[in-house]
Amino acid sequence: MHNPIIVILAAGLAGWLLGAVWYTALGKPWQRALGLNPDDCKGKPMPKTPPLLVAFLSACVMSAVLYQLLINLGVMGVAASAVAGATIGVGLLLTSILVNNLYQQRSFMLTVIDGGHWVLAVVIESVVISLLA
């Protein structure tokens, strides 16, 4: 028998770690998409503790919701959970980010970077849940 708390925390950690890797790799394009000059941002540390903690807690909340959805719908298996995660990510998260960024007149690249992160995070969290539940 699996422990739902461990499953949710593991999935949340996996999604959170993806964000760390994603934004480390795409930091400069992300800054440009925000209208910032990456050279001007050098030497200006971003606040770390509150955003990182909130990001981790949010990933855990997202994982808890995904856990309930996948379990209640009977979606198990790596392929099925990955498809479900991609469907949720694109259908709910990416579309929300797209609409917000359009109204805020943000660049399309920002939508691609942020939306891609959230879609992949939900896919990874869903797969981890499927593997551990």
C-alpha positions as CSV (number, residue, x, y, z in Angstrom):
1,M,0.0,0.0,0.0
2,H,1.3,3.4,-0.9
3,N,1.4,6.5,1.3
4,P,-0.4,9.4,-0.4
5,I,1.6,12.0,1.5
6,I,4.9,10.5,0.3
7,V,3.6,10.3,-3.3
8,I,2.4,13.9,-3.3
9,L,5.6,15.2,-1.8
10,A,7.7,13.2,-4.3
11,A,5.7,14.4,-7.2
12,G,5.8,18.0,-5.9
13,L,9.5,17.8,-5.5
14,A,9.9,16.5,-9.0
15,G,7.9,19.3,-10.5
16,W,9.7,21.9,-8.4
17,L,13.1,20.6,-9.5
18,L,12.0,20.7,-13.1
19,G,11.3,24.4,-12.6
20,A,14.8,25.0,-11.2
21,V,16.4,23.3,-14.2
22,W,14.0,24.9,-16.7
23,Y,14.5,28.5,-15.5
24,T,18.3,28.0,-15.0
25,A,18.6,26.9,-18.6
26,L,16.2,29.5,-20.0
27,G,17.0,32.4,-17.6
28,K,18.3,34.8,-20.2
29,P,15.6,34.2,-22.8
30,W,13.0,34.5,-20.0
31,Q,14.5,37.8,-18.9
32,R,14.4,39.1,-22.5
33,A,10.8,37.9,-22.8
34,L,10.0,40.0,-19.7
35,G,11.5,43.0,-21.4
36,L,14.6,42.9,-19.2
37,N,18.2,43.1,-20.4
38,P,20.1,40.1,-18.9
39,D,23.3,42.2,-18.7
40,D,21.4,44.7,-16.5
41,C,20.3,41.9,-14.2
42,K,23.8,40.7,-13.4
43,G,24.8,41.3,-9.8
44,K,21.2,41.8,-8.8
45,P,20.2,38.7,-6.9
46,M,16.6,37.6,-7.0
47,P,14.9,37.0,-3.7
48,K,15.2,33.3,-3.2
49,T,13.6,32.1,0.1
50,P,10.0,33.3,-0.2
51,P,9.6,32.5,-4.0
52,L,11.3,29.1,-3.7
53,L,9.2,28.1,-0.7
54,V,6.0,29.2,-2.3
55,A,6.9,27.5,-5.5
56,F,7.6,24.2,-3.7
57,L,4.4,24.4,-1.6
58,S,2.4,25.3,-4.8
59,A,4.0,22.2,-6.6
60,C,2.8,20.1,-3.7
61,V,-0.7,21.5,-3.8
62,M,-0.7,20.8,-7.6
63,S,0.5,17.3,-7.0
64,A,-2.3,16.7,-4.4
65,V,-4.9,17.8,-6.9
66,L,-3.4,15.7,-9.6
67,Y,-3.2,12.7,-7.2
68,Q,-7.0,13.0,-6.5
69,L,-7.8,13.4,-10.2
70,L,-5.7,10.5,-11.4
71,I,-6.8,8.2,-8.6
72,N,-10.5,9.0,-8.9
73,L,-10.4,8.7,-12.7
74,G,-8.4,5.5,-12.5
75,V,-5.6,6.8,-14.7
76,M,-2.6,4.7,-14.0
77,G,0.4,3.8,-16.0
78,V,3.2,6.0,-17.3
79,A,1.7,6.6,-20.8
80,A,-1.8,7.2,-19.6
81,S,-0.7,9.5,-16.8
82,A,1.6,11.5,-19.1
83,V,-1.2,12.0,-21.6
84,A,-3.5,13.1,-18.7
85,G,-0.9,15.5,-17.4
86,A,-0.3,16.9,-20.9
87,T,-4.1,17.3,-21.4
88,I,-4.5,19.1,-18.0
89,G,-1.3,21.2,-18.6
90,V,-2.3,22.4,-22.1
91,G,-6.0,22.5,-21.5
92,L,-6.0,24.4,-18.2
93,L,-2.6,25.9,-17.5
94,L,-1.2,26.9,-20.9
95,T,-4.5,28.4,-22.1
96,S,-4.8,30.5,-18.9
97,I,-1.2,31.7,-19.3
98,L,-1.8,32.5,-22.9
99,V,-5.0,34.6,-22.2
100,N,-3.3,36.4,-19.3
101,N,-0.2,37.2,-21.3
102,L,-2.2,38.4,-24.3
103,Y,-4.2,40.9,-22.2
104,Q,-1.1,42.0,-20.4
105,Q,0.6,42.5,-23.8
106,R,3.5,40.2,-22.8
107,S,5.7,38.6,-25.4
108,F,4.7,35.3,-27.0
109,M,8.1,33.9,-26.0
110,L,7.1,34.4,-22.3
111,T,4.0,32.3,-22.9
112,V,6.1,29.6,-24.5
113,I,8.7,29.5,-21.7
114,D,6.2,29.7,-18.8
115,G,3.6,27.6,-20.4
116,G,6.1,25.0,-21.5
117,H,7.4,24.8,-17.9
118,W,3.9,24.3,-16.4
119,V,2.9,21.7,-19.0
120,L,6.0,19.7,-18.4
121,A,5.7,20.1,-14.6
122,V,2.2,18.6,-14.7
123,V,3.3,15.7,-16.9
124,I,6.2,14.9,-14.6
125,E,4.1,15.1,-11.5
126,S,1.5,12.9,-13.1
127,V,4.0,10.3,-14.1
128,V,5.6,10.3,-10.6
129,I,2.2,9.8,-9.1
130,S,1.5,7.0,-11.4
131,L,4.8,5.3,-10.6
132,L,4.5,5.6,-6.9
133,A,0.7,5.2,-6.3
